[in-house]
Amino acid sequence: MVARDLLGQVLVSTIGGERTAVRIVETEAYTGPTDAASHAANWHRSPRNEAMYGPPATTYVYFTYGMHWCFNVVTGRAGYPTAVLMRAGEPIEGLEVMRERRGVERESLLASGPARLAEALGVTGALNGHPLNAPPLWLEKGERVPTRDVVITKRVGITKAAERMLRFYVKGNAHVSRR
């Protein structure tokens, strides 16, 4: 599953001319039209979720609660809307930039949560549909997290289909959003 395989990979941003990077430590999968929690449940298609229908390895960025950006990696073939929410990252480069963007000092709060992660990396709706193999936001190969260090749980922060075991995180990592 792509959500599990993204753990340990590196997200790099050069947004605003500032290089920042995180190791992905928490993800959550949304499996498409039959997933009641997906923004594309029942084949719902709108300007907001159009990027989910795009090619794999692109971003789906959306605004939530009227104040936060969150982003996903599109994982399905073009036309089939599946995505993985980037829930948390462990800062590895550009910590001072992240502190400035987030307005917090504590490293464990810089990118521990979907909105915090997007803010720390400078991600906004301007990157919706962006291919993740080119600046200003891309994925780099990291180290695969051993199976013994991967925790699989129910999804969090949603009400529909929350019971599905589609959340993955690195055991013991201080940057995970919720234990």
N, C-alpha and C positions, 0 to 999 in steps of 0.2 A: 504494500500500500504506500502510495506517494507520501501521505501525511507522516508515516513512520520514517520513511527514507529521507525526508527533509531534515530530521533531527541531526544536528552536528554539521550541517552545511552552513555556509557563510553568506549573509546578505550584506552587500556593499553599496553604499550610497555616496554620490558626489554632488548631491543636491545643494544648490547655493554655493558651489565651489568648495565645499567642506567635505573631506573624506571621513566617513564613519562606517563602522562595520560591527555586526553582531553574529554570534554563533546561534543558530536556531535551537532553542531548548524546549519549545512547546508549540504544538500545532493542533488543529481540529479539522476533521474532514466533513465536507458536505457533498453527498453522493449523487445529487442531481434531482430530476423531476419527481422521483418517488420518495424523496427525503422531505418530510413535512417542514423541517427547519431550514431548508435551503431557500435562498432568495429566488430560486427558479423552480420551486415546488409546483407540481402540476403543469409544467411547461410554461409557467408565467414568464413573460418576456416584456421588458420595459426599458426605457432609456437608462434607468438606474442600473439594471443588471445585464445590459447588453454585452459587456465585456466577458461575462461568464460563458457566453456562447462562442467566444473567440478561440483562437488556437491555444494549445497547451503552452506552458511556460511564459504566460503573459500575466499581467496583474488585473485583478478586479478590486478596485478601490471604491469604497462607499462611505458616506457621511452618516453617522448615527447619533441619536439623542440630540440632534441639532447642534452638536459641538465637537464631535470627534471623528477623525478619519481612521478607518481600519482597512487592512488589505489582505487579499488572498492571492495565492498562486493558482491560476486556472490549470486544471489537470486533465480534463476530458478532451476528446477529439473535438475539433471545430464543429460547432452545432450541438454538442452534448454538454450541458452546463454542470460540470463538477468543479469543485475548488477546495483549497485547503487554506483555512484562516491562519495567518501568522499570529500566534497568541503571545509569544515571548521570545526574547533574545538575550544572550549574555554579551554585554558590550566588550569588544576586544580592540577597537580602534576609534579614536576621536571622542573619548569620554568627555573632554571639556566642552566640545561642541554640543554633545547630547545634554550635558548639564545645563548649558545655556538655553537650548531649545525647550527643555522640560522645566527649567526653573527649580530643579532639585539637586541636592548634593549626593545623596545616598546612591551608590552604584546599583544596588539591588532594586531601586525604584525607576531606573532610567528606561528600561524596556520590558518591564514585567507586566504585560497585559497588552491586548491588541491595539488600543488607542495610544498607550505610552510608547509602544514599539514604533508605530507610524510616526508619532511626533519626534521621537529621538532620531529617526532616520531622515526626517524632513518630508515624509510622504504626504501628498495631498491628492485631491481628485485630478489634478493635472497629469498624474501618472496612470490614470485608469486606462487599461489596454496596452500598457507599455511592455515590450518584450524584455524578459529578464536575462538577456544575454548581452546587454549593451548599457552604457551609461545613460542616465545618471543613477540607475538602480539595477543591480544584477546579482545573480547567484554565482558563488564560487564553490568549488569542491572543498569540503571540509573532511573531517574524520567521521566515519560511520560509528554511531553509538552502539555498543554491544547490546544484544538482546536483554541480558541480565540487568542493564541499566535503564531500560525503557519501561515506563509505567503507562498502562492503558486504562482509561477511565471513561465514565459517561461525560458527555459534553456539558459545559457550564455556561451560565448566562443566557440561556434560552428556555422557552417553555414548551415548545413543540419538539417531539422526538428527542428529548434530552437524555433519555435512557440508553440511547445507542452508544456503544463503546467505541467512539471515534475520536477521542482526545488522547494525544500522546505527549509524554514529557520525559525529560531526563531526571531520573531518580536523584534526589538529594541536591539538585541544582538550586542555588539561592535566587535565581532570576525567574523561576517559574511563577506564574501569576497566582495560582491556587494549588494547594496540596491535595 
